[in-house]
C-alpha cells in the first residue's frame, strides 16, 4: 500500500453508496391513538405541574413576611424539633438493636428459640414461613344456628341444711 493511497480510500468510504435499510412498518391506528392520548396526558400533567409550581411560589411570597417576623421563634423551634426527632429515632434504633442482641444471646446460651409472644407470633399450628406440604382443604360451612337459644342455667340455690 502506497502512502498516498489512504486519502483516496477515505474519500471512497465517505461517498460509497449505502445499502438500502429496511423501513419500519407504517403506524397503525392503535399506535396513533396511543401516541395521541399519551401526548394529551403528558400535556395535562405538565399543566398541573406548572399550576402547582405557580401556587407554591405565590404562597411562598405571601408567607415570607411571616417567616421573617417569626424567625426568632421558628428557627429555635425547628432546631429543637429536629433534635427531638433525631433523638427519638436514635433511641428507637438503639432499643431494637438491644432487643436483637438479647435475642441472639438467648439463642446462643440456651440453644433454643425464645418463648413466643401470643398475638405477635403465629400460632403453633399455623404455617409461619414454611410452605404447606399438602394443599389447603376447602372451608367447611358454618353450623346452622339452633332453633331456640340455650336455656340459661338455673341460679344456684343456697344449700339447705339437712335434718
C-alpha positions in Angstrom: 0.0 0.0 0.0 1.5 3.3 -1.1 1.5 6.2 1.4 -0.6 8.3 -1.0 -3.5 5.8 -1.4 -5.1 6.2 2.1 -6.8 9.6 1.4 -8.5 8.1 -1.6 -9.8 5.1 0.5 -11.3 7.5 3.0 -13.0 9.5 0.2 -14.3 6.3 -1.3 -15.7 5.2 2.1 -17.4 8.6 2.6 -19.1 8.6 -0.8 -19.9 4.9 -1.1 -23.4 4.1 -2.0 -25.2 3.0 1.1 -27.3 -0.2 1.2 -31.0 0.4 1.5 -32.2 0.0 5.0 -35.5 -1.7 5.8 -38.1 0.9 6.9 -40.2 0.2 9.9 -43.9 -0.6 9.1 -46.4 2.2 8.8 -48.0 3.3 12.0 -51.2 1.5 13.0 -54.4 3.2 14.1 -53.9 1.8 17.6 -50.4 3.2 17.7 -51.6 6.6 16.6 -54.3 6.7 19.2 -51.9 5.6 21.9 -49.5 8.4 20.9 -52.3 10.9 20.8 -53.6 10.1 24.3 -50.1 9.8 25.8 -49.4 13.3 24.5 -52.6 14.7 25.8 -51.9 13.1 29.3 -48.4 14.5 29.3 -49.6 18.0 28.4 -52.2 17.8 31.2 -49.7 16.6 33.7 -47.3 19.4 32.7 -50.1 22.0 33.1 -50.8 20.6 36.6 -47.1 20.8 37.5 -47.0 24.4 36.3 -50.1 25.3 38.3 -48.6 23.6 41.4 -45.3 25.4 41.0 -47.1 28.8 40.5 -49.3 28.2 43.5 -46.3 27.3 45.6 -44.4 30.4 44.5 -47.4 32.7 45.3 -47.8 31.0 48.8 -44.1 31.4 49.5 -44.1 35.1 48.5 -47.2 35.7 50.6 -45.9 34.0 53.7 -42.3 35.3 53.5 -43.1 38.3 55.8 -44.4 35.9 58.4 -41.3 33.9 58.3 -39.1 37.0 58.7 -41.2 38.3 61.6 -41.4 35.0 63.4 -37.9 33.7 62.6 -36.6 34.4 66.2 -39.2 31.8 67.3 -39.3 29.4 64.3 -35.5 28.8 63.9 -35.0 27.6 67.5 -38.3 25.6 67.3 -37.1 24.0 64.1 -33.7 23.1 65.6 -35.4 21.7 68.7 -37.9 19.7 66.7 -35.0 18.3 64.5 -33.0 17.3 67.6 -36.0 15.7 69.3 -36.8 13.7 66.1 -33.2 12.6 65.8 -33.1 11.6 69.4 -36.3 9.6 69.1 -35.1 7.8 66.0 -31.7 7.1 67.6 -33.4 5.8 70.8 -35.8 3.5 68.9 -32.9 2.2 66.7 -30.8 1.5 69.8 -33.8 -0.3 71.5 -34.3 -2.5 68.5 -30.6 -3.2 68.3 -30.5 -4.1 72.0 -33.5 -6.5 71.7 -31.9 -8.1 68.7 -28.7 -8.6 70.7 -30.6 -10.1 73.7 -32.4 -12.5 71.4 -29.1 -13.6 69.9 -27.6 -14.1 73.3 -30.6 -16.1 74.5 -30.3 -18.4 71.5 -26.5 -18.7 71.9 -26.6 -19.5 75.6 -29.7 -21.8 75.7 -29.6 -23.2 72.2 -33.3 -22.8 71.7 -35.8 -20.2 70.5 -37.2 -17.7 73.0 -40.8 -18.2 74.1 -43.4 -17.0 71.7 -45.5 -13.9 72.5 -49.2 -14.5 71.9 -50.6 -12.3 69.2 -47.2 -11.2 68.0 -46.1 -14.5 66.5 -48.2 -17.0 64.6 -49.9 -19.8 66.4 -48.1 -23.2 66.8 -50.2 -24.9 64.2 -50.1 -22.0 61.7 -47.5 -22.1 59.0 -45.2 -19.2 59.6 -42.6 -19.3 56.9 -42.8 -22.9 55.8 -44.7 -23.8 52.6 -47.6 -26.2 53.1 -46.9 -29.8 52.2 -50.4 -30.6 51.2 -53.0 -28.3 49.5 -55.3 -26.5 51.8 -58.7 -28.1 52.4 -61.8 -26.1 51.3 -63.6 -24.2 54.1 -66.4 -26.1 55.8 -69.8 -24.4 56.0 -70.7 -22.9 59.4 -73.1 -24.8 61.6 -76.7 -23.8 61.5 -78.0 -21.8 64.5 -80.2 -23.6 67.0 -83.9 -23.1 66.7 -84.1 -21.8 70.3 -81.4 -20.2 72.3 -80.0 -22.5 75.0 -81.7 -22.2 78.4 -79.9 -20.1 81.0 -78.5 -22.3 83.8 -80.6 -22.1 87.0 -79.3 -19.9 89.7 -77.6 -21.9 92.4 -79.9 -22.0 95.4 -78.5 -21.7 98.9 -77.8 -25.2 100.2 -80.5 -26.2 102.7 -79.2 -27.7 105.9 -80.2 -31.3 106.1 -82.1 -32.5 109.2 
